[in-house]
């Protein structure tokens, strides 16, 4: 399949076959991501990193991925560092960055920003998260983690727990997991349940998600427990956040009922939804999941730039 010059805006833009090819390329990138092999496949290429919203893992892993492949990175970490503070539009900013780089990675607080950027850029645009919308590269690294840890995605019981309303990672992941044949359960307080649009989309794709607020009653049947942070910054009303803060907490007591090979994932950062005591259990895979962002983003960079390693 030819990915050259393709934008990575939404996981919906990819077929099952394309997702599987990206995951296979990611697997090939593992020794390079670990530093066990060296590649200069992207030498002479420039990555434009535009992060207009706070980020640790996504931003650093894109920089690491580019550096591991010999590319250079130009970086903007906040809007105040650009002419946007003078009134320049996002479209014009993208046109300028396009002139200075070979691929653009954009994180933006407004949903739809990545799609807009792709419209105005002739260079590939990779969405690193746009508001409460989509985060396709996080979805891909989550899928990669499940495959690496459990060997398969099809038929696995995957439970998404926490903030499913505002959590953009949960929206994209639910759809991709359905495409790949997983069985889904959505666990959240009623006010933070998965949006109807996403539930309807999952059903259209052939899924039959279980929707509940009770994690204790289903934990023994779960293969993947994907925990999300209740995001204070997404709530329009702080009082509404206080009503649901701390609703769920994964600890050793909860995991006593879990399968021995059940894995716990989290897109990070976590606050108090996973107890630190879980870190030392064999269930904890969230830090390995964060590392997996490097091979997956290396795979995407090589694919959209049309380069073999």
N, C-alpha and C positions, 0 to 999 in steps of 0.2 A: 504493500500500500504506500502511496505517496503522500507524506505529511508536509513536504517542503512548502514553506510560506503559509502554512495553515495557522489560523488563530486558535487559541485555546481559551474560549470564553465561557462555555458551559459544558458540563458532562453530557448534556442532551445532544450536543453536536457530534457525538461519537457513537458509532455502532459497536455492538458486542465484539466484533472481530477487531476493530481498531483499538478498543480498550485492551483486549488480550495481547495485541502486538506491542502496545506501550508497556504493559507489564512484563512481557518477555524481554524487551529492550532494557527495562529497568534491572532485570535479573542479570543481564550481561554487564551492566554498569557497576555491580556490587564491588568487584575487586578494585576498580578505579576509585569508587567512593571511599573505600577503606584505605586507600593509599598503597595497596599491594601491587598495583600496576600503574604505570604512568601513561597519560595520553595528552597529546597536543593537538587533538582533532579540531579544536576551535581557535587555534592560534591565529591571531589577526582579526578575530571577531570581537565585537563590543556589545555588551549587555547593558541596556538602559534600565536601571532599577528605579521605579517611581513609587514610593511608599508614602501615601498621604494619610495613613492611619497607622497607629502603633503596631509593630510586629517584631518578634524575635526570631522564631523558628523559620517562618517562610522567607523572610528577608535574608537571614544568614545562610540558609540552605541553598538559596538561589546563587548567592555570592560564592559559596563553597563549590557548588556544582560547576559554575563558570570557571573558577580558578583551577579546579581539578582537570578541566579540559583545555586549559591554556588560554581562555578568553580574558579580556579585560572588562572591568565593571565601572560604569559611571553611575553615581548614586545620588538620588534626592530623597531625603527622608521626611520632609514636611512641606506643605504648600507655601509656607513663609519663605522658603528658599527659592521660589520661582517667581516669574512675572505675573502669576495668577493673583498675587496680592495687589498688583497694579490694575487688575481687571482683565487680564488675558484669559481667554476661554480655555477650557480643557482641550478642545479640538485644536487650537493653535499651539498649545503646549506640546501636544502629541506630535504635531507636524514638525516642530523644532527638534524634539528628541529623536524622531525618525531620521532626521538628517545626520544625527551624531552617532547612531548606533545601528546594529544589525537585527536586534530583537528587543522588544519592550516588555517589561514585566510591570504591571500596574496593580497597586492596591489603593482602593478609594472608598470613602465612607458612603457614597451614594450608589444605590443599586442601579445597574444599567450603564455605569461609567465605562466598564471594559468593552461592552458592545459598541458604545459610542466611539471609544478610542480605536477599535478595530476598523470602524467605518472610515476614519480619517487617516489611517496609517497604511502604507503599502508594505511595511515590514511586519513580521508576525507579532501579534500582541498576545501575551499570556496573562490571564486574569489571576491575580494573587489574592482575590477576595474583594467583592464590591458590596459594601453595606451588609444588609441581611439577605442578600441575593445568593450568589454562587461562589464556590471556591473549588474549582475543578481539580487543581493540582493536589489539594488536601484529600479530595475524594480518591484520586488515583493512588496516593501513597497509603491511604487506608486500605484500599483493595489489595494492594501489594503486600501490606503487612499481614492481612488475613491469609492470603495464599501462602506466604512464607512460613507462617506459624502453624497453620492447620492443613496445608496442602491442597485445599480446595475451597471454593466459595459456594458452589451449587449445593443446595440442600441444607446448608448450615442455618441454624437458628440464631439470628442476630437481633439483639435487643438494643434499641436506642433509648437512652435514659437521660432525663433532665430537661433542658430548655430546647424543646423541639420547635417552638414557634419562631424564635429569633435566631436560632442556631443555623447559620448558612451551611455548615458542614453536614448537618443532619439531613437537610433538604436534598442536596446533591447525592449524598451517600445512599439515601433510601432508594432513589431512582436507579442508581447504578447497580446496587445490590439486587434489585428486582430483575434488571436486565440479565444479570449473571446467575439468576436462579436461587438466590437465598430466600429464607423465610423470615419475615420481619415482625417484630413486636415494638410498639411505640409506648413507652412508659413516661408519663409526665402528669403534673397537675392539670386539671381541665383548662386553666387559663394559659398553659404553656404547651398544649398538645400540638401535634403536627398540623400545619395549616391544611385546610380542606383541599386546596389546589394540589399540594403534594400527595395527599392521600388519594385523591382522584387519579392523579398521574400514575401512582403505583398500581392502582387497580386496572387502569387502562393497559399497563404493561404486563398484566397477568398476575399481579400479587394479590394476596388476601391478608393484609396486616391485622394483627391483634392490637387493639387500642385499649389501654388500661392505665391506672395510676398505681397499681400494686406490683412492686418488684419482688417482694418476699414470696408471693405465691407462685412465681414462675422461674425463679433463679436456678432451680435444679435442672431445667431443660435447656438452658442457654449455652450456646457455643461461643458467642462473642458478646461481651457486654461493653457497649460503646457509650461512655459517660460524657456528658457535655456540661460545661459550666453555665450556671444561670447568669446571664450577662447583664449586669447592672446598667452598662452604657447604652443598651438597646431599649431600655424602658422609658417611655415618654413621661411616666409618673413614678417618682421614687417610692411613693406609698405602695404602689402595686408590686414593686420589687420586694419590699419588706415582707409582703404577705407570703411570698414563695421562697425567699432566701433560706437555704439550708434544708429544703424539703427532703432531699435524698443524700445519704452518705454511705459510700461503699467502704466497709471495714472487714476485718478478719471474721467477725461474727457472721456477717452476711455470707461470706464466701465459704463457710463451713458446709453449706447446702449445695455448693456449685460442683460441677463436673471437675475432675482432676485436670483435664486439659482445656478447660474454659479459659479464654483470654480476656483481660480487661484492657480496653483502649481508651484514649482520651486525646483530643486534638491539642490540648494544653493552650494557655496556662490553666492550671487548676487552682482553686481557692481552698475549699474545705470539703468538696464533694467526694474525694477519695482520700481516706486516711493515710498518712505517711507509712503506717505499719503494713500497708498493702504492697509497698514498693519491694519488699524483700520476699514476697511470695512468688511462686512460679507463674501465677496468673498475670502479673504486671508486665505489660508490653508497651506502655506508652512512651518510655524513653527510647526504646528501639524503634517504635513507630516514628518518633521525631527524626531519628537518624535516617530512616527510609526516605525522607524527603529529598535527600541528596541524590541517590541513584535514580529516583523517579524524575527529578528535575533535570538531571544530566540526560536522561533518555529523551525528555521533551525537547530540550535545547538542541540535541543532535538531530532529532527528527524534523523539527520545524525549520532548521537551517540546512537540512539535506546533507548531513555529514555522517560518514561511517567512522566507527572507532576501531 
